[in-house]
């Protein structure tokens, strides 16, 4: 039955007398929560502020949808850092092998790349999302787009704004899967932080994760090299306790600094060091396939009438953006000393002064504290209200770990929400 109470529409019925689970958020975590709950027999309605669901999921798939990673479970779990123990039950219940089976059941075949990453065979997100939404609708999930969650009304019902005006919805269980604060134009605007904070839910401040960093480039370097990739380098960064971590890969020079795969791999450590000390150092090995002694011997060869640029290109393979970085960072006097030059090519210091803004980051650290949740991901202070996905206080590097974490926690929360309404069929959340 739908009743009009002033200007607020209130939805009070439960379809087919089945206790209703409301999922708020149409990203991967929310969609998986809806699937888990409806599969367990609950009546499910999903609400999202945007005009369509899965927008960030689709954008993430533009460069090839990285679903997960095939590495052994212990290594996989280590990617979640200090939050490993808290997110481990969800990951173990929906590991990479289960995710691949799930995708295959949607008609999407997958493969393992040479890096161990798992992709759809066509690398695209859209076919998987379309198949997923068809299955959810067929299972009975009802979708309500352009519904922005505003918290709870005076009767403790869920309150939304919609094109038709304010709307109140009563549910027996709720799964909040509202994302973090990155890419807000796709729906993850972190508006939920204030709503939950006002209800005294512990929130760890949101911070950029898998992000780029600012470097104080010269105007010449910025103009000439912004947008250029720097390929096949080894990056060394220090953690807060001074431990050196090394990663191999590539990155991109931007007008503001650096970003890209290898930068994202160390970004959580760099971000925390900057927060504590005001800056952080990276050391770049621009010639990672050549030991220092051999590189020194190569650079010691007479260059004759060749320019230094030609000598570096011929003897060390240094050209383009790598040569530009060298000129940007290293004093001119170093170029005349093969020993010093080889040393700096193997460990070029680069000072990072700030992470890029939260809205530019690939993902978010911080969120609802795990101390506010029980093992089912239900809020201690709000029985029947569960949280999932990126709005939880965890982070992981790119490489499939982010998406797996969102899907796994969504499934975990959806299962728990369905179990809750089965045990408490007459108790609204």
C-alpha positions as CSV (number, residue, x, y, z in Angstrom):
1,X,0.0,0.0,0.0
2,X,1.3,3.5,-0.8
3,X,0.1,6.4,1.3
4,X,0.7,10.1,1.0
5,X,1.7,11.8,4.2
6,X,1.9,15.4,3.4
7,X,4.6,15.7,0.7
8,X,6.3,12.4,1.7
9,X,5.4,9.2,0.0
10,X,5.7,6.2,2.3
11,X,6.1,2.7,1.1
12,X,5.0,0.3,3.8
13,X,4.2,-3.0,2.1
14,X,6.4,-6.0,1.7
15,X,5.9,-7.9,-1.5
16,X,4.4,-11.3,-1.2
17,X,4.6,-10.9,2.6
18,X,8.4,-11.6,2.4
19,X,10.6,-9.4,4.6
20,X,12.3,-6.8,2.5
21,X,16.0,-6.1,2.3
22,X,16.8,-2.6,0.9
23,X,20.2,-2.1,-0.7
24,X,21.4,1.4,-1.1
25,X,24.0,1.8,-3.7
26,X,24.2,0.3,-7.2
27,X,27.9,-0.4,-7.5
28,X,29.6,-3.8,-7.4
29,X,29.1,-4.2,-3.6
30,X,25.5,-3.2,-3.7
31,X,24.6,-5.4,-6.7
32,X,26.3,-8.4,-5.1
33,X,24.5,-7.7,-1.8
34,X,21.2,-7.7,-3.7
35,X,22.1,-10.9,-5.5
36,X,23.0,-12.7,-2.3
37,X,19.9,-11.5,-0.4
38,X,17.5,-12.4,-3.2
39,X,19.1,-15.8,-3.7
40,X,18.6,-16.5,0.0
41,X,14.9,-15.8,-0.4
42,X,14.5,-12.2,0.6
43,X,12.5,-9.6,-1.2
44,X,15.0,-7.0,-2.4
45,X,14.8,-3.4,-3.6
46,X,17.9,-1.5,-4.7
47,X,18.1,2.3,-4.6
48,X,20.7,4.5,-6.3
49,X,21.2,8.2,-6.6
50,X,22.3,8.1,-10.3
51,X,20.1,7.5,-13.3
52,X,21.7,4.1,-13.9
53,X,23.7,1.6,-11.8
54,X,27.3,0.4,-12.1
55,X,28.7,3.6,-13.5
56,X,32.1,3.4,-11.8
57,X,32.2,-0.3,-12.6
58,X,31.8,0.6,-16.3
59,X,34.5,3.3,-16.2
60,X,36.9,0.9,-14.4
61,X,36.5,-1.5,-17.3
62,X,37.5,0.9,-20.0
63,X,41.1,-0.1,-19.8
64,X,40.3,-3.8,-19.4
65,X,38.1,-5.0,-16.5
66,X,40.5,-6.5,-13.9
67,X,38.1,-8.8,-11.9
68,X,40.6,-10.4,-9.5
69,X,44.0,-12.0,-9.2
70,X,45.1,-15.6,-9.3
71,X,47.9,-15.5,-6.8
72,X,47.8,-17.9,-3.8
73,X,45.4,-16.9,-1.0
74,X,48.0,-16.0,1.5
75,X,49.6,-13.5,-0.9
76,X,46.2,-12.3,-2.0
77,X,45.1,-11.6,1.6
78,X,48.4,-9.7,2.3
79,X,47.3,-7.0,-0.1
80,X,44.7,-5.8,2.4
81,X,47.5,-4.8,4.8
82,X,46.4,-4.0,8.4
83,X,42.8,-4.8,7.6
84,X,43.5,-8.3,6.4
85,X,42.0,-10.1,9.5
86,X,38.8,-8.0,9.3
87,X,38.1,-8.5,5.6
88,X,39.5,-12.1,5.4
89,X,36.2,-14.0,6.1
90,X,34.5,-12.2,3.2
91,X,37.4,-12.9,0.8
92,X,37.7,-16.5,1.8
93,X,34.0,-17.0,1.2
94,X,34.2,-15.5,-2.3
95,X,37.8,-16.0,-3.5
96,X,39.1,-15.5,-7.1
97,X,38.0,-19.0,-8.2
98,X,34.5,-18.4,-7.0
99,X,34.4,-15.1,-8.7
100,X,35.4,-16.7,-12.0
101,X,32.7,-19.3,-11.6
102,X,30.2,-16.5,-10.9
103,X,31.2,-14.7,-14.1
104,X,31.0,-17.9,-16.2
105,X,27.5,-18.4,-14.9
106,X,26.6,-15.0,-16.3
107,X,27.9,-16.2,-19.7
108,X,31.2,-14.2,-19.3
109,X,34.4,-16.3,-19.9
110,X,37.6,-15.2,-18.1
111,X,41.3,-15.7,-18.5
112,X,44.4,-15.3,-16.4
113,X,46.9,-12.9,-17.9
114,X,50.7,-13.2,-17.7
115,X,50.7,-11.0,-14.6
116,X,48.3,-13.3,-12.9
117,X,45.4,-10.9,-13.2
118,X,42.0,-12.2,-14.1
119,X,40.0,-10.5,-16.9
120,X,36.9,-11.2,-19.0
121,X,38.0,-12.6,-22.4
122,X,36.7,-9.5,-24.1
123,X,38.2,-7.3,-21.4
124,X,34.9,-5.4,-21.2
125,X,32.7,-4.5,-18.3
126,X,29.5,-3.7,-20.1
127,X,28.5,-7.3,-21.2
128,X,29.0,-8.6,-17.7
129,X,27.0,-5.8,-16.2
130,X,24.1,-6.3,-18.6
131,X,24.0,-10.0,-18.0
132,X,24.2,-9.4,-14.2
133,X,21.3,-6.9,-14.2
134,X,19.2,-9.2,-16.3
135,X,19.7,-12.0,-13.8
136,X,18.9,-9.7,-10.9
137,X,15.7,-8.5,-12.4
138,X,14.7,-12.0,-13.3
139,X,15.2,-13.0,-9.7
140,X,12.9,-10.2,-8.6
141,X,15.2,-7.4,-7.5
142,X,13.5,-4.1,-8.0
143,X,15.6,-1.1,-9.0
144,X,14.9,2.5,-8.1
145,X,17.3,5.0,-9.7
146,X,17.5,8.7,-9.1
147,X,16.8,8.1,-5.4
148,X,19.3,9.8,-3.2
149,X,19.5,8.5,0.4
150,X,19.1,11.3,3.0
151,X,19.2,9.1,6.1
152,X,16.1,8.3,8.2
153,X,12.9,10.3,8.7
154,X,11.2,11.1,12.0
155,X,9.6,7.6,12.0
156,X,13.0,6.0,11.5
157,X,12.2,5.0,7.9
158,X,14.7,5.3,5.2
159,X,14.4,8.7,3.5
160,X,15.1,9.4,-0.1
161,X,14.7,12.3,-2.5
162,X,13.5,11.3,-5.9
163,X,12.1,13.0,-9.0
164,X,8.6,12.6,-7.5
165,X,9.7,14.2,-4.2
166,X,10.7,12.9,-0.8
167,X,10.0,9.2,-0.2
168,X,10.1,7.1,2.9
169,X,10.7,3.4,2.8
170,X,10.5,0.9,5.7
171,X,12.7,-2.2,5.5
172,X,13.4,-5.2,7.6
173,X,17.1,-5.0,6.8
174,X,19.3,-2.5,5.0
175,X,22.6,-2.9,3.2
176,X,24.5,0.4,2.8
177,X,26.9,0.1,-0.2
178,X,27.5,3.8,-0.9
179,X,31.1,3.7,-2.0
180,X,34.0,6.0,-1.0
181,X,34.7,9.5,-2.1
182,X,36.6,9.1,-5.3
183,X,35.1,9.9,-8.7
184,X,32.0,11.7,-7.2
185,X,30.5,12.5,-10.6
186,X,29.8,8.7,-10.9
187,X,27.9,8.6,-7.6
188,X,30.5,8.0,-4.8
189,X,30.2,11.4,-3.3
190,X,30.6,10.4,0.4
191,X,27.5,12.2,1.4
192,X,26.8,9.3,3.7
193,X,29.7,10.3,6.0
194,X,27.7,13.1,7.5
195,X,24.5,11.1,7.8
196,X,26.2,8.3,9.8
197,X,28.5,10.6,11.8
198,X,25.4,12.4,13.0
199,X,24.2,9.1,14.2
200,X,27.5,8.6,16.0
201,X,28.7,5.8,13.8
202,X,32.6,5.8,14.1
203,X,34.0,7.0,10.7
204,X,37.7,6.9,9.9
205,X,38.4,10.0,7.8
206,X,38.4,9.4,4.1
207,X,41.8,9.6,2.3
208,X,42.9,9.1,-1.3
209,X,44.1,5.6,-2.2
210,X,45.7,4.3,-5.4
211,X,46.4,8.0,-6.2
212,X,48.9,10.2,-7.9
213,X,51.2,12.6,-6.2
214,X,52.4,16.2,-6.7
215,X,56.0,16.9,-7.6
216,X,57.3,20.4,-8.0
217,X,58.4,20.2,-11.6
218,X,60.0,23.0,-13.5
219,X,57.8,24.7,-16.0
220,X,60.1,23.4,-18.8
221,X,59.8,19.8,-17.7
222,X,56.0,20.1,-17.0
223,X,55.4,21.5,-20.5
224,X,57.6,19.1,-22.3
225,X,56.9,15.8,-20.6
226,X,53.4,15.9,-19.0
227,X,51.5,12.9,-20.3
228,X,54.6,10.9,-21.2
229,X,55.0,7.3,-19.8
230,X,58.1,6.2,-18.0
231,X,58.4,2.5,-18.7
232,X,60.2,-0.4,-17.0
233,X,61.5,1.2,-13.8
234,X,61.8,-0.1,-10.3
235,X,60.5,2.2,-7.6
236,X,61.6,2.1,-4.0
237,X,59.6,3.7,-1.2
238,X,59.7,3.7,2.5
239,X,56.9,2.6,4.9
240,X,56.2,4.6,8.1
241,X,58.6,2.3,10.0
242,X,61.4,2.9,7.4
243,X,61.1,-0.5,5.7
244,X,62.0,-0.2,2.0
245,X,59.5,-1.7,-0.5
246,X,60.3,-2.2,-4.1
247,X,58.0,-2.5,-7.1
248,X,58.6,-2.9,-10.8
249,X,56.4,-1.4,-13.5
250,X,55.7,1.9,-15.1
251,X,54.1,5.3,-14.4
252,X,53.0,8.5,-16.1
253,X,54.3,12.0,-15.7
254,X,51.5,14.5,-15.2
255,X,51.4,18.3,-15.1
256,X,51.2,18.1,-11.4
257,X,53.5,15.1,-10.7
258,X,53.3,11.3,-11.2
259,X,50.5,8.7,-11.4
260,X,50.0,5.2,-12.8
261,X,50.4,1.5,-11.9
262,X,53.7,1.5,-10.0
263,X,52.8,4.7,-8.1
264,X,49.5,3.2,-7.0
265,X,51.3,0.1,-5.7
266,X,53.2,2.2,-3.1
267,X,50.7,5.0,-2.7
268,X,49.3,4.0,0.7
269,X,52.8,4.1,2.2
270,X,53.8,7.3,0.4
271,X,50.5,9.0,1.5
272,X,51.0,8.1,5.1
273,X,54.7,9.3,5.1
274,X,53.6,12.6,3.6
275,X,50.9,13.0,6.2
276,X,53.5,12.5,9.0
277,X,56.5,14.3,7.5
278,X,55.2,16.7,4.9
279,X,57.0,15.0,2.0
280,X,58.1,11.5,0.9
281,X,60.9,10.3,-1.3
282,X,60.9,7.8,-4.1
283,X,64.0,6.3,-5.6
284,X,63.8,5.3,-9.3
285,X,66.0,2.7,-10.9
286,X,65.8,3.8,-14.5
287,X,67.9,0.8,-15.7
288,X,66.6,-2.1,-13.6
289,X,67.9,-4.8,-16.0
290,X,71.5,-3.8,-15.6
291,X,73.6,-4.1,-12.4
292,X,75.4,-1.0,-11.2
293,X,78.9,-2.2,-12.0
294,X,78.1,-3.0,-15.6
295,X,76.2,0.3,-16.0
296,X,79.3,2.1,-14.6
297,X,81.5,0.3,-17.1
298,X,79.2,1.1,-20.0
299,X,79.0,4.8,-19.1
300,X,82.8,4.9,-18.7
301,X,83.3,4.2,-22.3
302,X,84.7,7.2,-24.3
303,X,81.9,9.2,-25.9
304,X,84.2,11.0,-28.3
305,X,82.4,13.7,-30.1
306,X,78.9,12.3,-29.2
307,X,76.6,14.5,-27.1
308,X,75.8,13.4,-23.6
309,X,72.2,12.7,-24.8
310,X,73.5,10.3,-27.5
311,X,76.0,8.7,-25.0
312,X,73.2,8.0,-22.5
313,X,70.9,6.6,-25.2
314,X,73.6,4.4,-26.6
315,X,75.3,3.2,-23.4
316,X,72.3,3.1,-21.0
317,X,69.1,3.2,-23.1
318,X,68.2,6.5,-21.4
319,X,66.1,8.7,-23.7
320,X,62.8,10.6,-23.8
321,X,61.0,11.0,-20.4
322,X,63.8,9.1,-18.6
323,X,66.4,11.5,-19.9
324,X,64.1,14.4,-19.0
325,X,63.8,13.2,-15.4
326,X,67.5,12.8,-15.1
327,X,68.1,16.4,-16.3
328,X,65.3,17.7,-14.0
329,X,66.7,16.1,-10.9
330,X,70.5,15.8,-11.2
331,X,73.0,18.6,-11.1
332,X,75.0,19.1,-14.3
333,X,78.3,18.2,-12.6
334,X,77.1,14.6,-12.2
335,X,77.0,14.0,-15.9
336,X,80.8,14.2,-16.2
337,X,81.4,11.5,-13.6
338,X,80.4,8.0,-14.8
339,X,80.4,6.5,-11.3
340,X,78.1,9.2,-9.9
341,X,76.0,9.1,-13.0
342,X,75.5,5.3,-12.9
343,X,74.7,5.5,-9.2
344,X,72.0,8.1,-9.7
345,X,70.5,6.2,-12.7
346,X,70.1,3.3,-10.3
347,X,68.6,5.4,-7.6
348,X,67.2,8.7,-8.9
349,X,65.6,10.6,-5.9
350,X,62.2,12.1,-6.5
351,X,60.5,14.2,-3.9
352,X,56.7,13.9,-3.6
353,X,54.9,16.7,-1.7
354,X,51.2,15.8,-1.6
355,X,48.7,13.2,-2.8
356,X,46.3,14.2,-5.4
357,X,42.8,15.2,-4.2
358,X,40.4,12.5,-3.0
359,X,38.0,13.0,-6.0
360,X,40.8,12.2,-8.4
361,X,41.9,8.9,-6.7
362,X,41.0,5.5,-8.0
363,X,39.7,4.5,-4.6
364,X,39.3,5.6,-1.0
365,X,40.9,4.6,2.3
366,X,39.0,5.2,5.5
367,X,35.3,4.8,6.0
368,X,33.0,3.0,8.5
369,X,35.3,1.7,11.2
370,X,35.3,-2.1,11.6
371,X,34.9,-1.4,15.4
372,X,31.4,-0.2,14.6
373,X,30.5,-3.6,12.9
374,X,30.1,-7.1,14.0
375,X,31.4,-10.1,12.0
376,X,28.3,-10.0,9.8
377,X,29.2,-6.3,8.9
378,X,26.1,-5.1,10.8
379,X,26.3,-1.9,12.7
380,X,26.3,-2.5,16.5
381,X,24.2,0.6,17.1
382,X,21.7,-0.1,14.3
383,X,20.5,-3.7,14.3
384,X,19.6,-4.8,10.8
385,X,21.7,-2.2,9.0
386,X,24.8,-3.7,7.3
387,X,27.7,-2.0,5.4
388,X,29.7,-3.2,2.4
389,X,32.2,-2.3,-0.2
390,X,34.4,0.8,-0.4
391,X,32.6,2.7,2.4
392,X,34.3,0.3,4.9
393,X,37.7,1.2,6.3
394,X,39.9,-0.9,4.2
395,X,42.1,-0.4,1.1
396,X,43.9,-2.5,-1.4
397,X,46.1,-1.9,-4.5
398,X,44.8,-2.1,-8.0
399,X,45.2,-5.5,-9.7
400,X,41.8,-7.0,-8.9
401,X,42.0,-6.7,-5.2
402,X,39.6,-3.7,-5.0
403,X,36.9,-5.2,-7.0
404,X,37.2,-8.6,-5.3
405,X,37.0,-6.9,-1.9
406,X,33.8,-5.0,-2.9
407,X,32.1,-8.1,-4.3
408,X,33.1,-10.2,-1.4
409,X,31.9,-7.8,1.3
410,X,28.7,-7.2,-0.7
411,X,28.0,-10.9,-0.8
412,X,28.8,-11.2,2.9
413,X,26.5,-8.4,3.9
414,X,23.7,-9.5,1.6
415,X,23.8,-13.0,3.0
416,X,23.8,-11.6,6.5
417,X,20.9,-9.3,5.8
418,X,18.8,-12.1,4.4
419,X,19.5,-14.2,7.4
420,X,18.6,-11.3,9.7
421,X,15.1,-10.9,8.2
422,X,14.5,-14.6,8.4
423,X,15.3,-14.5,12.2
424,X,13.5,-11.2,12.7
425,X,10.6,-11.1,10.2
426,X,8.5,-8.5,12.1
427,X,11.3,-6.2,13.1
428,X,12.0,-3.2,10.8
429,X,15.6,-2.0,10.6
